[in-house]
Amino acid sequence: MVVSPEFALKKPDFYQSKRIQLTSPILHIGSSVSRLNPFEYVQTDKKVYLPNQEALAKALIKQGGRFLDDYIQAIEERQDIRRLLKQAFGFEWWNATNTDGYPIFPKEAISQKLTSENITDLRPMIRNGMGQLFIPGSSIKGAIRTAIAYHLLKHSDRYQVPSSKRVSEIEKTLRQKLGQINQYQHKFLDDELFMDSLFSEFSLTYQDRNFPGKGPNTDFLRALKITDSEPLIESKIKTKKGQEIPVNIPVVAEVIVSSRFPDYLAKYKASIYAEMVRNVQTEFTLTLDTEMLSWFKHKQGMKLPFSNLDELLQICQEFTQEQWDYEHDYWEEVKNNPRASGKNLDFNHIREFYEPEKSPYSQRLGWGSGMTGTTINLLLDDELREDIRDTCGLKAPGFEAPKSRRTVMNPNGEIKFVPGWVKFRNNEL
């Protein structure tokens, strides 16, 4: 398809780029597969292995006998395949290769097991086309979009946000619509209420010509490009003092889902086992086409909230601080419960994590960020937030929204980590 010269927009040369170093204590970005079946991973006391299914099938065929038939049966019955692997490849089955010499258990698909519990319903982390763990640029951009929406609505007067899209009107409409829409409509309600207006109700003015419309082409975040992160490859880095520190450590950890009783005593809800990365250190690139950004004019006169990358990163920091303050207050109120359904719910390490008044982090990504990190809910009335949760999710009348939290246990069985918090450091291009 050839674009008519009349509508072809020449991309300008003027843009800003920042190479950002991203670090995080622990992180999980979900994949298209929410859970793995038992035959899709193999666990030992210390490690969890994700086999290359094609390589495994070829190797079993080479072994002959009933190995392939037994493997197919294990799949159908959702069985653990460890015994089959020992029979086919010996006690060091994790070193086996197929007929082409490819490892059945690639290095990038092996994680340290941080729990002594038997892993069930393993939740994998997203991988790139090479099978390597990474952080998609779309995940970072999605979090940035939420931060911008939050910023615009919080400072409506400053940016001349249309009166029909301000928080008071959003709350009024939500109260009217809750209970009248189905589960599918819930997912897109924020687009109708405010997101489309804040981001897409723009016209483009280029070389004194106006290009009207509504949709992806008039979304002002077209001017912002975010690359995927570099692969999260396990390695070691040297500190300024010459010490070697391991980074990008793939792990499978026990994630504690907890809430509270009415007296604020911690309540154990469930354990989830997830593939995560510890001591994350990677890089990605932010690129802002500042001239393209200047083409966008909001149809109702709303001002754009940033004109350069420094202002954009400050918006992210502001939103992160709001989340940090909210989480700090939550954990200050929740009481430890050493006898919660067989779990010692001791959250002292979590309270220590949230001790700094100023958030040391730049954003919260992926799993664990919850309603506060993926919506503008912290701007809404507390009671309305609860009604939204009770309508769209699991009901918990009389409790704050969100009610539950996810924390991560270390190998010693201590609740030690909070997933998703990331730091940005500018590595100028």
C-alpha positions, -999 to 999 in steps of 0.1 A, spaced: 0 0 0 14 34 -10 7 64 12 -5 94 -7 20 123 -5 -8 144 8 -10 124 40 25 112 43 41 128 74 78 133 72 95 123 104 117 151 117 153 147 128 149 164 161 145 141 190 157 133 226 171 100 236 181 86 270 197 53 277 182 42 310 198 17 334 170 -2 351 176 -20 384 152 -38 407 154 -61 438 129 -86 423 107 -85 393 81 -106 374 65 -97 341 38 -122 331 38 -141 299 10 -150 275 8 -183 294 -5 -177 329 4 -211 343 26 -240 333 13 -276 334 33 -301 355 50 -316 325 62 -282 312 87 -278 341 108 -301 363 118 -293 398 145 -306 420 155 -295 455 175 -266 442 165 -258 407 135 -256 383 140 -265 346 119 -256 317 125 -281 289 126 -273 252 96 -294 242 108 -301 207 143 -311 217 129 -334 244 105 -352 220 134 -358 195 156 -371 222 129 -395 235 124 -408 200 161 -415 197 160 -435 230 134 -458 214 111 -480 234 81 -465 250 97 -433 262 78 -411 238 45 -429 244 51 -425 282 58 -388 278 26 -383 258 7 -401 285 23 -380 312 11 -349 293 -24 -362 290 -25 -370 327 -7 -338 337 20 -358 355 55 -350 368 81 -363 342 111 -365 365 110 -403 367 107 -406 330 137 -383 325 159 -404 348 150 -436 329 157 -421 295 188 -400 302 202 -411 336 206 -393 369 221 -362 352 192 -358 328 195 -320 329 227 -322 308 209 -343 280 209 -331 244 188 -341 214 200 -356 182 212 -323 169 232 -316 200 208 -289 213 203 -290 251 170 -302 263 172 -278 292 186 -245 279 207 -225 303 183 -195 300 154 -217 311 170 -229 344 160 -211 377 172 -213 413 145 -227 435 140 -204 465 116 -225 483 116 -260 499 79 -263 491 66 -285 462 59 -260 434 25 -261 419 9 -239 392 41 -223 382 37 -189 366 63 -182 340 79 -149 332 79 -134 297 108 -143 273 119 -129 240 122 -149 207 156 -163 219 140 -177 251 157 -150 272 140 -132 301 134 -95 294 112 -65 301 90 -55 271 91 -18 262 53 -21 261 52 -29 298 73 2 306 52 24 283 20 11 298 31 21 333 42 55 320 8 60 304 -9 54 337 15 78 354 6 105 328 -31 100 332 -28 102 370 -7 134 367 -32 151 343 -62 143 365 -44 153 397 -34 187 382 -65 193 361 -65 230 364 -29 234 354 -34 214 322 -70 226 315 -84 191 314 -119 192 301 -144 195 329 -163 164 318 -131 143 323 -121 155 357 -120 133 388 -154 146 402 -171 137 369 -154 104 366 -166 95 401 -201 105 393 -202 85 361 -187 54 378 -213 55 405 -240 56 378 -226 28 357 -214 3 383 -235 -28 382 -250 -19 348 -221 -32 327 -208 -67 321 -173 -81 329 -160 -74 293 -171 -38 295 -153 -33 329 -120 -38 312 -125 -9 288 -144 15 310 -114 37 317 -110 43 280 -145 56 277 -144 76 309 -111 95 304 -82 77 287 -93 83 251 -99 120 258 -66 124 277 -45 107 250 -63 105 217 -87 134 213 -60 154 194 -56 167 159 -22 168 142 -10 201 127 20 196 104 34 222 80 2 244 85 -20 214 76 -45 198 99 -49 160 102 -80 153 123 -91 120 136 -93 99 168 -75 67 177 -39 54 176 -28 79 150 -38 109 171 -24 95 204 3 119 215 24 91 230 31 82 193 60 106 199 75 84 226 93 52 217 106 27 243 127 -2 234 126 -36 250 152 -41 277 184 -59 271 180 -96 279 182 -104 316 212 -127 314 227 -139 347 262 -125 352 284 -108 377 294 -71 380 321 -55 399 314 -27 424 337 3 429 353 -16 457 361 -45 434 335 -69 448 316 -91 424 278 -91 427 255 -115 408 228 -98 388 198 -110 368 194 -142 388 164 -163 376 146 -178 405 113 -195 413 100 -181 445 70 -186 468 48 -155 467 26 -150 497 -8 -135 490 -21 -119 522 -48 -96 534 -60 -88 569 -88 -94 594 -110 -66 607 -86 -61 637 -57 -56 611 -41 -90 621 -25 -104 589 -45 -131 571 -29 -158 548 -48 -163 516 -26 -184 493 9 -192 480 17 -187 443 49 -199 427 64 -176 401 94 -174 379 111 -141 388 144 -123 384 165 -111 414 190 -82 414 178 -70 380 202 -49 360 195 -40 324 191 -11 300 165 3 276 162 34 255 136 62 258 132 83 226 110 114 224 103 130 191 99 165 204 89 180 171 62 154 165 49 161 200 44 197 191 21 187 162 -6 175 187 -33 200 197 -61 188 220 -96 193 206 -108 209 239 -76 229 246 -59 206 272 -22 212 275 3 185 271 19 176 305 56 173 293 78 187 266 110 167 273 121 134 288 132 150 321 97 162 327 83 128 317 105 110 342 95 134 369 58 126 362 67 89 367 85 97 399 55 116 413 31 87 406 56 63 422 57 84 453 19 83 456 20 45 455 49 43 479 31 65 505 0 43 502 19 11 506 39 25 536 6 34 554 -9 0 547 20 -20 561 22 2 592 -13 -8 601 -11 -45 594 -1 -67 624 21 -98 622 4 -132 625 28 -160 634 0 -186 634 -18 -178 601 -28 -212 586 6 -227 590 25 -196 578 44 -172 599 32 -138 586 60 -117 599 62 -85 578 89 -67 596 112 -68 566 85 -53 544 80 -25 569 117 -18 569 116 -17 531 90 11 532 108 31 559 122 58 537 99 88 534 110 95 499 106 66 474 140 55 461 123 40 431 112 55 398 84 32 388 66 0 396 63 -26 369 46 -59 363 33 -83 389 25 -70 423 18 -34 413 -20 -41 415 -48 -16 413 -27 12 426 0 9 400 -22 1 369 -51 25 375 -58 61 387 -77 46 417 -57 65 443 -74 97 430 -108 83 437 -129 83 469 -120 54 492 -156 41 493 -159 43 455 -126 23 451 -141 -4 473 -173 -5 452 -153 -8 420 -133 -37 435 -165 -54 447 -182 -50 413 -152 -59 390 -133 -83 411 -135 -104 443 -159 -89 468 -145 -78 502 -172 -55 517 -159 -32 545 -122 -35 534 -100 -10 516 -92 -16 479 -70 -32 472 -73 -55 502 -46 -81 494 -9 -78 488 19 -100 473 52 -104 490 80 -128 483 97 -153 506 135 -159 507 150 -194 510 149 -192 548 111 -189 548 112 -152 557 89 -127 539 116 -105 526 108 -89 492 82 -67 475 80 -73 437 80 -47 409 98 -17 422 124 -4 397 150 24 396 159 44 366 194 58 362 202 80 332 231 67 310 233 95 285 236 85 248 
